Amino acid sequence: MTRPLPIRKVTMQTGALSRKTLLCYSAGSIIETSIYAFCGLYLMNFYTDVVFLDPRLVGYAFSIRFVVDACSDPMIGFLSDRTRSRFGRRRPFFLLGAIPAAVFFYLLLVPPSGSELRVFIYLTTISTLLITSLTVFGIPYLALSWELTTNYDDRTRISGYRRIMEIVAEMVSTLTIPVILAVVAALSSGENSPLDESKYYPAAAGFMGIVAVVAAIITFVGTKETVLVGHDHNEGFFSSVRATYENKPFVILLITFALVAVADRVTMSLLFYMLEYMHGIPKQDAIPLLLAYFLGSLASPKFWIMLSHRMGKKRTYLLAMVCWGTVIASFAAVTWSVSLLYIVAGLTGATSSGVLILPGAIEPDVIEWEQARTGQRREGMYAGIANFSWKISTGLCFLLVGHLLHAIGYDGEVQPTLPVLNGLRLVFVILPGVLLAAAILVFRHFPITPQSYGELIKQIENGDSEDLGVG
């Protein structure tokens, strides 16, 4: 274990953050969320059902992009911790990442014609450049949230505000394609030719790219940085990486987060397959259901914040995982009537908000756990390692989903048979269910509670290196 260093006294922000700060900071969530949500929902479907690329090649492309880019996450975090500029350590990365990401996002939706190999290489290259640009923005952005305050409950407010912005971004990115297709279908109702979906994806990507750049500017201008005492600028890269993995609460949270993130990606990547082939709802007719989902998402953040204040973050997160898994399983259990499907969609949105809000509120607490023991803070490195693990796990997830679609005999050019549909249902339920069960078992061992966290803050403020017994 890293030898404890003398803990230096430091005045830390413990009061409530202003609404302006919360809004300007949380606007940055629009950038990653809108692009990741769009790609998670549509990209697999776009390349299998519109471009007609072999699902296995799509899975390989997604896996390669995640593995290649994931290696840059810790380095970006390391550089962010040590950047010095008149704009701060984190904020210069916001525009450096968001603007290229908007360009690559548009290019991803205009693939070239030609052989499958050519399309595969293009998809792999452009998607890797896209996700790397998002890393340049996202790692410093996440690290900044951990420095805004050390108030245990106020961190849940930050995560709650971010979740509301994420829901808005998800709503826009999710509804863009169905709305465009519905409008085009209505305008061409007298024609017999099928819709050429490939024409409308680039317009959606261009629109969301502009929104992403505007959001990055708002976050850049509307936030300020506070460098907390405890950053060792002479520490080497590998020493910093090793120290993060010696943080027991962080490792527990990291494993839990990776398992839940993969479960979420599996369900999102297969959502439109399930809606169309199981429930008989094509993308252009899915708008009311998607609105029900987002209504549930928007209505629930305050509930999860209040519940975490009463129960603590750990127990609330465990409850959210159980509820979310139950609702996801019910979605694929039977073919619901339309009215009941609205209820299921709303509950899915409400429970997914809980699953996504709580990790963002819990993650910053592990920083003080280490500072109380070593005197060091590594927000950028922790953010980089967290994203690294998420991307590796998610990349393997897409590889697995691509092979599973091929294994059950899915072909985007023909209507799936009953065995193929049953295979889709099993993949949609069994894989996320196993991952969630594993996440719950792991997270039960998370040691930080509201009481122990309060003692950590006192220890840091008093410069006391005595072990608190919370890990």
C-alpha positions in Angstrom: 0.0 0.0 0.0 1.2 3.5 -0.7 3.0 5.0 2.3 0.8 7.8 3.9 2.1 11.3 3.4 1.6 14.2 5.8 -1.9 15.5 5.2 -1.9 19.3 4.7 -4.7 21.4 5.9 -6.9 22.9 3.2 -10.0 24.9 3.1 -12.5 22.9 1.1 -15.8 24.0 -0.5 -18.6 22.4 1.6 -21.5 24.7 1.0 -24.2 24.4 -1.6 -23.2 25.3 -5.1 -25.1 28.1 -6.9 -27.7 27.1 -9.5 -25.8 29.0 -12.2 -22.7 26.9 -11.5 -24.8 23.7 -11.5 -26.5 24.6 -14.8 -23.3 25.7 -16.6 -21.4 22.7 -15.5 -24.1 20.2 -16.2 -24.6 21.6 -19.8 -21.4 19.8 -20.7 -23.2 16.5 -20.1 -25.0 17.1 -23.4 -21.9 16.6 -25.4 -21.0 13.0 -24.5 -24.6 11.9 -23.7 -26.1 13.0 -27.0 -23.4 11.3 -29.1 -23.1 8.2 -27.0 -26.9 7.8 -26.8 -27.3 8.2 -30.6 -24.6 5.8 -31.3 -25.8 3.3 -28.7 -29.3 3.3 -30.1 -28.8 3.7 -33.8 -25.2 2.9 -34.9 -25.5 -0.9 -34.7 -28.9 -0.8 -36.4 -27.7 1.8 -39.0 -24.8 -0.3 -40.1 -26.6 -3.6 -40.1 -30.0 -2.6 -41.5 -29.2 0.5 -43.6 -25.6 0.0 -44.7 -26.0 -3.9 -44.5 -22.6 -4.5 -43.0 -22.1 -8.0 -41.4 -23.0 -7.7 -37.6 -19.8 -9.4 -36.7 -17.8 -6.7 -38.6 -19.7 -4.0 -36.7 -18.9 -5.7 -33.4 -15.2 -5.9 -34.3 -15.2 -2.2 -35.3 -16.8 -1.1 -32.1 -14.5 -3.3 -30.0 -11.3 -2.0 -31.8 -12.3 1.6 -31.3 -13.0 1.1 -27.6 -9.8 -0.8 -26.9 -7.6 1.6 -28.9 -9.1 4.7 -27.4 -9.3 3.3 -23.8 -5.5 3.3 -23.6 -5.6 7.1 -23.9 -7.9 7.7 -21.0 -5.4 7.4 -18.1 -2.9 9.6 -20.1 -5.5 12.3 -20.7 -6.3 12.2 -16.9 -2.6 12.4 -16.0 -2.1 15.4 -18.4 -5.2 17.1 -17.1 -3.9 16.9 -13.5 -0.7 18.6 -14.5 -1.9 21.1 -17.1 -1.1 24.8 -16.2 -2.8 27.6 -18.2 -4.6 30.8 -17.5 -7.9 29.0 -18.2 -7.1 26.3 -15.6 -6.2 22.6 -15.8 -9.5 21.1 -17.0 -11.3 23.8 -19.1 -8.8 24.1 -22.0 -9.7 20.5 -22.9 -13.4 21.2 -23.3 -13.1 22.9 -26.7 -10.1 20.9 -27.8 -12.3 17.8 -27.5 -15.8 18.9 -28.4 -15.2 20.6 -31.8 -13.3 17.6 -33.4 -15.9 15.2 -31.9 -18.7 17.1 -33.7 -16.9 16.7 -37.0 -16.2 13.0 -36.6 -19.7 12.3 -35.5 -21.0 13.7 -38.8 -18.5 11.7 -40.8 -19.5 8.5 -39.0 -23.0 8.8 -40.6 -21.8 9.2 -44.2 -20.0 5.9 -44.8 -18.5 5.3 -48.3 -19.9 2.9 -50.8 -17.9 -0.2 -51.8 -16.8 -3.4 -50.3 -17.6 -4.5 -46.7 -13.8 -4.3 -45.9 -13.7 -0.7 -47.0 -16.8 0.2 -44.9 -15.4 -1.7 -42.0 -12.1 0.2 -42.1 -13.9 3.5 -42.4 -16.2 2.7 -39.4 -13.3 1.6 -37.3 -11.2 4.6 -38.1 -13.8 7.4 -37.8 -15.5 5.9 -34.7 -12.0 5.6 -33.0 -11.3 9.3 -33.8 -14.7 10.3 -32.5 -14.5 8.5 -29.2 -10.9 9.8 -28.7 -12.1 13.3 -29.1 -14.8 12.7 -26.6 -12.1 11.4 -24.2 -10.2 14.7 -24.5 -13.4 16.5 -23.4 -14.8 13.9 -21.0 -12.0 13.0 -18.7 -11.2 16.7 -17.6 -14.9 17.4 -17.5 -15.6 14.5 -15.1 -12.5 15.4 -13.0 -13.8 19.0 -12.6 -17.0 17.7 -11.0 -15.0 16.1 -8.3 -13.4 19.4 -7.4 -16.5 21.6 -7.3 -17.5 20.6 -3.7 -16.7 18.1 -1.0 -20.2 18.2 0.5 -21.5 14.6 0.6 -25.1 15.4 -0.3 -24.3 18.3 -2.7 -22.4 15.9 -4.9 -25.7 14.1 -5.4 -27.2 17.5 -6.5 -24.4 17.8 -9.1 -25.1 14.3 -10.4 -28.9 15.1 -10.4 -28.4 18.3 -12.5 -26.2 16.4 -14.8 -28.8 13.6 -15.2 -31.5 16.2 -16.1 -29.2 17.5 -18.9 -28.4 14.0 -20.0 -32.1 13.2 -20.2 -32.7 16.3 -22.4 -29.7 15.2 -24.6 -31.0 11.6 -24.8 -34.4 12.9 -25.7 -33.1 15.0 -28.6 -30.7 12.3 -29.9 -33.3 9.5 -29.5 -36.2 11.4 -31.1 -34.4 13.0 -34.0 -34.4 10.0 -36.3 -38.0 8.9 -35.5 -39.3 12.4 -35.9 -37.5 12.9 -39.3 -38.8 9.5 -40.5 -42.3 10.2 -39.4 -42.4 13.6 -41.1 -41.0 12.2 -44.3 -43.4 9.3 -44.2 -46.3 11.7 -43.8 -45.2 13.9 -46.6 -44.7 10.9 -49.0 -47.8 9.0 -47.9 -49.0 8.7 -51.5 -45.8 7.1 -52.7 -45.1 3.4 -52.7 -41.3 3.4 -52.5 -39.8 2.6 -49.0 -38.0 5.3 -47.0 -34.2 5.6 -47.7 -33.1 6.1 -44.1 -29.5 6.7 -45.0 -30.4 10.2 -46.2 -31.5 11.5 -42.8 -28.8 10.3 -40.4 -26.2 12.9 -41.5 -28.7 15.8 -40.9 -29.4 14.5 -37.4 -25.6 14.2 -36.7 -24.9 17.7 -38.0 -27.6 19.2 -35.8 -26.4 17.4 -32.6 -22.8 18.3 -33.4 -23.7 22.0 -33.4 -25.6 21.6 -30.1 -22.5 19.8 -28.6 -20.2 22.7 -29.5 -22.5 25.3 -28.0 -22.8 23.2 -24.8 -19.0 23.0 -24.6 -18.7 26.8 -24.8 -21.3 27.3 -22.1 -19.4 25.0 -19.7 -16.1 26.5 -20.6 -17.3 30.1 -19.9 -19.6 29.3 -17.0 -17.3 27.3 -14.7 -14.3 28.1 -12.5 -11.6 25.8 -11.2 -10.3 25.4 -7.7 -7.0 23.5 -7.3 -7.3 21.6 -4.0 -4.2 20.9 -1.9 -2.8 17.4 -2.4 -1.6 17.2 -6.0 1.9 15.9 -6.4 3.1 17.2 -9.7 6.4 15.2 -9.6 4.7 11.8 -9.4 5.2 9.6 -12.4 2.5 8.2 -14.6 2.7 4.6 -13.6 3.0 5.5 -9.9 -0.3 7.4 -10.3 -2.0 4.5 -12.0 -0.8 2.1 -9.4 -2.1 4.3 -6.6 -5.6 4.4 -8.0 -5.8 0.6 -8.0 -4.7 0.6 -4.3 -7.9 2.5 -3.4 -10.3 -0.2 -2.3 -13.6 1.8 -2.6 -12.6 2.9 -6.1 -11.9 -0.6 -7.3 -15.2 -1.8 -5.9 -17.1 1.1 -7.6 -15.1 0.6 -10.8 -16.1 -3.0 -11.2 -19.7 -2.2 -10.3 -19.8 0.7 -12.8 -18.3 -1.4 -15.6 -20.8 -4.2 -15.1 -23.8 -1.8 -15.1 -22.5 0.2 -18.0 -22.2 -3.0 -20.2 -25.7 -4.1 -19.2 -27.0 -0.7 -20.2 -25.2 -0.8 -23.5 -26.6 -4.2 -24.3 -30.2 -3.1 -23.8 -29.7 0.2 -25.7 -28.1 -1.5 -28.7 -31.0 -3.9 -29.0 -33.8 -1.6 -28.0 -35.1 -0.9 -31.6 -34.7 -4.5 -32.6 -37.1 -5.4 -29.7 -39.5 -2.6 -30.3 -39.9 -3.4 -34.0 -39.8 -7.2 -34.1 -41.3 -8.1 -30.7 -43.8 -5.3 -30.1 -44.4 -4.3 -33.7 -43.4 -0.7 -33.4 -40.9 0.6 -36.1 -38.7 3.6 -35.3 -41.0 6.2 -36.9 -43.9 5.0 -34.6 -41.9 4.8 -31.4 -42.1 8.5 -30.5 -44.9 8.2 -27.9 -43.1 5.4 -26.1 -39.8 7.3 -26.1 -41.6 10.3 -24.7 -43.0 8.1 -21.9 -39.5 6.9 -21.2 -38.2 10.5 -21.0 -41.1 11.6 -18.9 -40.2 8.9 -16.4 -36.6 10.0 -16.5 -37.3 13.7 -16.0 -39.8 13.0 -13.1 -37.4 10.8 -11.1 -34.1 12.6 -10.3 -35.5 14.5 -7.4 -36.9 11.3 -6.0 -33.5 9.5 -6.2 -31.8 12.6 -4.6 -34.2 12.7 -1.7 -34.0 8.9 -1.2 -30.2 9.0 -1.1 -30.3 11.8 1.5 -32.5 9.5 3.7 -31.0 6.1 2.9 -27.4 7.0 1.9 -26.0 6.6 -1.6 -24.9 3.0 -1.2 -28.3 1.5 -0.3 -30.1 3.8 -2.8 -27.8 2.6 -5.6 -28.4 -1.0 -4.8 -32.2 -0.4 -4.8 -31.9 1.4 -8.2 -30.1 -1.5 -9.8 -32.7 -4.1 -8.6 -35.6 -1.9 -9.8 -33.9 -1.3 -13.2 -33.1 -4.9 -13.8 -36.7 -6.0 -13.0 -38.2 -3.5 -15.4 -35.8 -4.4 -18.2 -36.7 -8.1 -17.8 -40.4 -7.3 -17.9 -40.0 -5.4 -21.2 -39.0 -8.6 -23.0 -41.0 -11.1 -21.0 -44.3 -10.7 -22.9 -45.8 -8.7 -25.8 -47.5 -5.9 -23.8 -50.5 -4.0 -24.8 -49.7 -0.4 -26.0 -51.1 1.1 -22.8 -49.1 -1.1 -20.5 -46.0 -0.6 -22.7 -46.2 3.1 -21.9 -46.1 2.3 -18.2 -43.1 -0.1 -18.7 -41.3 2.7 -20.7 -41.9 5.3 -18.0 -40.7 2.9 -15.3 -37.6 2.1 -17.4 -36.8 5.8 -17.6 -37.4 6.4 -13.9 -35.2 3.4 -12.8 -32.4 4.1 -15.3 -32.1 7.6 -13.8 -31.4 6.1 -10.4 -28.8 3.8 -11.9 -27.1 6.7 -13.6 -27.3 9.4 -11.0 -25.9 7.5 -8.0 -22.5 6.5 -9.5 -21.8 10.1 -10.3 -22.6 11.1 -6.8 -20.5 8.3 -5.2 -17.3 8.5 -7.4 -15.9 11.8 -5.9 -16.0 10.3 -2.4 -13.2 7.9 -3.2 -10.9 10.9 -3.7 -11.1 11.9 -0.1 -10.6 8.2 1.0 -7.2 8.3 -0.7 -6.3 11.8 0.5 -7.0 10.8 4.1 -4.4 8.1 3.7 -1.7 9.4 1.4 -2.3 13.2 1.2 -2.7 13.0 -2.5 -5.5 13.9 -4.9 -5.6 12.5 -8.5 -9.0 13.5 -9.9 -7.9 13.4 -13.5 -6.2 10.0 -13.2 -9.3 8.5 -11.4 -11.5 9.8 -14.2 -9.2 8.4 -16.8 -9.1 4.9 -15.2 -12.9 4.9 -14.8 -13.4 5.7 -18.5 -10.6 3.2 -19.5 -12.4 0.4 -17.7 -15.8 1.4 -19.1 -14.6 1.5 -22.7 -12.8 -1.8 -22.5 -15.9 -3.4 -21.0 -18.2 -1.8 -23.5 -16.0 -2.6 -26.4 -16.1 -6.3 -25.5 -19.9 -5.9 -25.1 -20.4 -4.8 -28.7 -18.1 -7.6 -29.9 -20.2 -10.1 -27.9 -23.5 -8.6 -29.1 -22.4 -8.7 -32.8 -21.4 -12.3 -32.5 -24.6 -13.2 -30.6 -26.7 -11.6 -33.4 -24.9 -13.7 -35.9 -25.2 -16.8 -33.8 -29.0 -16.5 -33.5 -29.2 -16.1 -37.3 -30.1 -12.4 -37.4 -30.1 -10.8 -40.9 -31.0 -7.2 -41.3 -32.3 -7.7 -44.8 -35.0 -10.2 -43.9 -37.8 -10.4 -41.3 -36.6 -12.4 -38.3 -38.2 -15.8 -37.7 -39.6 -16.9 -34.3 -36.4 -18.7 -33.2 -34.4 -15.5 -34.1 -36.9 -13.4 -32.1 -36.6 -15.7 -29.1 -32.9 -15.4 -29.4 -33.1 -11.6 -29.3 -35.3 -11.8 -26.2 -32.8 -14.0 -24.4 -29.8 -11.8 -25.3 -31.8 -8.7 -24.2 -32.6 -10.2 -20.8 -30.1 -12.9 -19.8 -26.9 -11.0 -20.4 -27.9 -7.8 -18.7 -29.4 -9.8 -15.8 -26.2 -11.7 -15.1 -24.2 -8.5 -15.2 -26.5 -6.7 -12.8 -26.5 -9.6 -10.4 -22.7 -9.5 -10.4 -22.7 -5.7 -9.9 -25.0 -5.9 -6.9 -22.9 -8.6 -5.2 -19.7 -6.6 -5.7 -21.1 -3.2 -4.6 -22.4 -4.7 -1.3 -18.8 -4.4 -0.1 -18.4 -0.7 -0.8 -17.2 0.8 2.5 -17.9 4.5 2.4 -21.1 5.6 4.3 -22.3 9.1 5.2 -20.8 8.7 8.7 -17.4 7.5 7.6 -17.2 10.1 4.9 -17.8 12.9 7.5 -14.9 11.5 9.5 -12.7 11.5 6.3 -13.3 15.2 5.8 -12.5 15.9 9.5 -9.3 13.9 9.2 -8.2 15.9 6.1 -9.1 19.3 7.6 -7.2 18.4 10.8 -4.2 17.0 9.0 -4.7 13.8 11.0 -3.3 10.6 9.3 -4.9 8.2 11.8 -6.6 5.2 10.0 -10.4 5.4 10.2 -11.2 1.8 9.5 -13.5 2.4 6.6 -11.7 0.0 4.3 
